[in-house]
């Protein structure tokens, strides 16, 4: 009977640990913000927490097909929430880990050209540290560009629910 109970306890313990396959992230909050340009650049801010809950604050040119300057005078597109799919969150964490966030410069880009969008990447780590990166023109590095493209894709490949 002792062996049967021990086996049952072992199986129960093993099944609990194998079911908890959630991503262990060194990032408590990941925030990406895309600023305006003189064209039709999407303007939004996305905040993703370590539990994969996310908020998207969409201003203009995110979901509409309009390519008119009149879009800016309209109301903002809204605030949306979702839980990022686990596979996508794992991919984001892997991209950030590959980027070596803490070693990034604080600023990238030249302001000699005045019509480009600025990307802001703000990371808060589980250990309490933080890193803020400003990238005028969104061309700081090839790996940063991949991160920006990933955030752009998240707007369209997740199930966002409008809350405002």
C-alpha positions as CSV (number, residue, x, y, z in Angstrom):
1,X,0.0,0.0,0.0
2,X,2.9,2.3,0.8
3,X,4.3,1.8,-2.6
4,X,1.0,2.4,-4.3
5,X,0.6,5.7,-2.3
6,X,4.2,6.7,-3.2
7,X,3.6,6.0,-6.8
8,X,0.4,7.9,-6.8
9,X,2.0,10.9,-5.1
10,X,4.9,10.9,-7.6
11,X,2.6,10.8,-10.6
12,X,0.4,13.6,-9.1
13,X,3.5,15.7,-8.5
14,X,5.0,15.0,-11.9
15,X,1.7,15.8,-13.7
16,X,1.4,19.2,-11.8
17,X,4.8,20.3,-12.8
18,X,4.5,19.2,-16.4
19,X,1.2,21.1,-16.8
20,X,2.7,24.3,-15.7
21,X,4.5,25.0,-18.9
22,X,4.1,28.7,-18.8
23,X,7.0,30.9,-19.9
24,X,9.4,32.0,-17.2
25,X,10.3,35.5,-18.3
26,X,13.0,37.8,-16.9
27,X,10.7,40.7,-18.0
28,X,7.9,41.9,-15.7
29,X,6.6,44.5,-18.3
30,X,7.4,44.9,-22.0
31,X,6.2,48.1,-23.6
32,X,6.4,49.2,-27.1
33,X,5.3,52.6,-28.5
34,X,5.2,53.7,-32.1
35,X,5.1,57.5,-32.6
36,X,3.7,59.6,-35.4
37,X,5.4,60.5,-38.6
38,X,4.4,62.9,-41.4
39,X,2.8,60.0,-43.3
40,X,0.5,57.2,-42.3
41,X,2.6,55.5,-39.7
42,X,0.6,53.4,-37.1
43,X,0.5,55.3,-33.8
44,X,0.0,53.0,-30.8
45,X,1.3,51.8,-27.4
46,X,1.3,48.1,-26.4
47,X,2.1,46.9,-22.9
48,X,2.6,43.2,-22.2
49,X,2.9,41.9,-18.6
50,X,4.7,38.7,-17.6
51,X,1.3,36.9,-17.2
52,X,0.8,37.6,-21.0
53,X,-2.0,40.1,-20.4
54,X,-1.7,43.0,-22.8
55,X,-3.2,46.4,-23.4
56,X,-3.1,48.1,-26.8
57,X,-3.8,51.8,-27.0
58,X,-4.4,52.4,-30.7
59,X,-4.4,56.0,-31.8
60,X,-4.5,56.1,-35.7
61,X,-3.6,54.0,-38.8
62,X,-3.7,50.7,-36.9
63,X,-6.9,49.0,-38.1
64,X,-8.4,51.4,-40.6
65,X,-7.6,51.1,-44.2
66,X,-7.6,54.9,-44.6
67,X,-4.5,56.7,-45.9
68,X,-5.9,60.1,-45.4
69,X,-4.5,62.9,-43.2
70,X,-8.1,63.3,-42.0
71,X,-7.7,60.1,-40.0
72,X,-5.6,62.1,-37.4
73,X,-8.5,64.5,-36.7
74,X,-10.9,61.5,-36.0
75,X,-11.2,59.9,-32.6
76,X,-8.5,57.5,-31.6
77,X,-9.2,53.9,-32.5
78,X,-9.5,52.7,-28.9
79,X,-8.1,50.7,-26.0
80,X,-8.0,46.9,-26.4
81,X,-7.0,44.0,-24.2
82,X,-6.0,40.4,-24.7
83,X,-3.9,37.6,-23.4
84,X,-1.0,37.1,-25.8
85,X,-0.9,33.5,-27.1
86,X,1.8,31.5,-25.3
87,X,3.7,30.7,-28.4
88,X,3.9,34.3,-29.4
89,X,5.0,35.4,-25.9
90,X,7.7,32.7,-26.0
91,X,8.8,34.1,-29.3
92,X,8.9,37.7,-27.9
93,X,10.9,36.6,-24.9
94,X,13.4,34.8,-27.2
95,X,13.7,37.9,-29.4
96,X,14.4,40.1,-26.4
97,X,16.8,37.6,-24.9
98,X,18.7,37.5,-28.3
99,X,18.7,41.3,-28.3
100,X,20.5,41.4,-24.9
101,X,18.3,44.3,-23.8
102,X,20.4,45.7,-20.9
103,X,23.3,46.3,-23.3
104,X,21.3,48.4,-25.8
105,X,22.1,52.1,-26.3
106,X,19.5,54.5,-24.8
107,X,19.1,56.3,-28.1
108,X,19.4,55.4,-31.8
109,X,18.7,57.4,-34.9
110,X,19.6,60.8,-36.4
111,X,17.1,63.6,-36.1
112,X,18.5,65.2,-39.3
113,X,15.4,63.8,-41.1
114,X,12.2,65.2,-39.6
115,X,9.5,62.9,-40.9
116,X,10.2,59.5,-39.4
117,X,8.4,57.7,-36.6
118,X,10.1,57.0,-33.3
119,X,10.0,53.7,-31.5
120,X,10.1,53.4,-27.7
121,X,11.0,50.1,-26.1
122,X,10.6,50.1,-22.3
123,X,11.5,47.0,-20.4
124,X,11.0,46.4,-16.7
125,X,12.9,43.3,-15.4
126,X,11.8,40.9,-12.7
127,X,14.9,42.0,-10.7
128,X,13.6,45.6,-10.6
129,X,15.9,47.0,-13.2
130,X,14.6,48.8,-16.3
131,X,15.8,49.7,-19.8
132,X,14.4,52.5,-22.0
133,X,15.3,52.7,-25.7
134,X,14.4,55.5,-28.1
135,X,14.9,54.8,-31.7
136,X,14.2,57.6,-34.2
137,X,13.5,56.1,-37.6
138,X,13.2,52.5,-36.2
139,X,16.5,51.4,-37.6
140,X,18.7,51.0,-34.5
141,X,19.8,47.5,-35.4
142,X,18.5,44.5,-37.4
143,X,17.4,42.8,-34.2
144,X,15.5,45.9,-32.9
145,X,13.8,46.1,-36.3
146,X,12.6,42.4,-35.8
147,X,11.2,43.4,-32.4
148,X,9.3,46.3,-33.9
149,X,7.9,44.1,-36.7
150,X,6.8,41.5,-34.1
151,X,4.9,44.1,-32.2
152,X,3.2,45.3,-35.4
153,X,2.2,41.8,-36.2
154,X,0.8,41.3,-32.6
155,X,-1.9,43.9,-33.4
156,X,-3.3,41.6,-36.1
157,X,-2.6,38.1,-34.9
158,X,-4.2,38.2,-31.4
159,X,-7.8,38.4,-30.3
160,X,-8.1,42.0,-29.1
161,X,-11.2,43.1,-27.2
162,X,-12.1,46.7,-27.3
163,X,-12.6,48.2,-23.8
164,X,-12.8,51.9,-24.6
